[in-house]
């Protein structure tokens, strides 16, 4: 339980850094051509980093609260047929 909380907080921190320091990531790692083409002309890379940050935060909360099994059963379980 303590490990879940620590890893959840770490995941939330990573997500917040990705969202808050998007410009730093672009300066150091460059633009992502796929994101520029598919997500917008000039701000696609910025949007991509922010979406990845939000995904980190979401999954960190799901893991930290112990709802991982329920989340998978509620989403992928419906697609592949849950055995419950």
C-alpha positions as CSV (number, residue, x, y, z in Angstrom):
1,X,0.0,0.0,0.0
2,X,2.8,2.4,0.9
3,X,4.6,1.5,-2.3
4,X,1.4,2.2,-4.3
5,X,1.2,5.7,-2.8
6,X,4.8,6.5,-3.4
7,X,4.7,5.3,-7.0
8,X,1.5,7.2,-7.5
9,X,2.9,10.4,-6.2
10,X,6.0,9.8,-8.4
11,X,3.8,9.3,-11.5
12,X,1.8,12.5,-10.7
13,X,5.0,14.4,-10.3
14,X,6.3,13.2,-13.7
15,X,3.0,14.2,-15.3
16,X,3.1,17.6,-13.7
17,X,6.7,18.2,-14.9
18,X,5.7,17.1,-18.5
19,X,2.8,19.6,-18.4
20,X,4.6,22.5,-16.7
21,X,8.0,22.2,-18.5
22,X,6.8,21.5,-22.0
23,X,9.0,24.2,-23.5
24,X,12.1,22.7,-21.8
25,X,11.3,19.3,-23.3
26,X,10.9,20.8,-26.8
27,X,14.2,22.8,-26.5
28,X,16.1,19.7,-25.4
29,X,14.5,16.9,-27.3
30,X,13.2,18.8,-30.4
31,X,9.9,18.7,-32.1
32,X,8.0,15.5,-32.8
33,X,7.1,15.5,-36.5
34,X,4.3,13.0,-36.1
35,X,2.7,15.2,-33.5
36,X,3.2,18.4,-35.5
37,X,1.4,16.7,-38.5
38,X,-1.4,15.0,-36.7
39,X,-2.1,17.3,-33.7
40,X,-1.7,20.7,-35.2
41,X,0.6,22.8,-37.3
42,X,2.7,24.7,-34.8
43,X,1.6,23.4,-31.4
44,X,1.3,19.7,-32.0
45,X,4.4,18.8,-30.0
46,X,3.3,21.0,-27.1
47,X,-0.1,19.4,-27.1
48,X,1.5,15.9,-27.3
49,X,3.7,16.5,-24.2
50,X,0.7,17.8,-22.3
51,X,-1.5,14.8,-23.2
52,X,1.3,12.4,-22.2
53,X,1.5,14.3,-18.8
54,X,-2.3,13.9,-18.3
55,X,-2.1,10.2,-19.1
56,X,0.7,9.8,-16.5
57,X,-1.4,11.6,-13.9
58,X,-4.5,9.6,-14.7
59,X,-2.8,6.2,-14.5
60,X,-0.9,7.2,-11.4
61,X,-4.2,8.1,-9.6
62,X,-5.8,4.8,-10.8
63,X,-2.8,2.8,-9.5
64,X,-2.5,4.8,-6.3
65,X,-6.1,4.3,-5.3
66,X,-6.0,0.5,-6.1
67,X,-8.6,0.8,-8.9
68,X,-6.3,-0.8,-11.5
69,X,-8.2,-4.1,-11.8
70,X,-11.6,-2.3,-11.9
71,X,-10.4,0.1,-14.5
72,X,-9.1,-2.8,-16.7
73,X,-12.2,-4.8,-16.3
74,X,-14.4,-1.8,-17.0
75,X,-12.6,-0.9,-20.2
76,X,-10.7,-3.8,-21.7
77,X,-13.0,-6.4,-20.0
78,X,-15.9,-5.2,-22.0
79,X,-13.9,-5.5,-25.2
80,X,-12.4,-9.0,-24.6
81,X,-15.2,-10.4,-22.4
82,X,-14.6,-10.4,-18.7
83,X,-14.5,-13.8,-17.0
84,X,-16.4,-12.6,-13.9
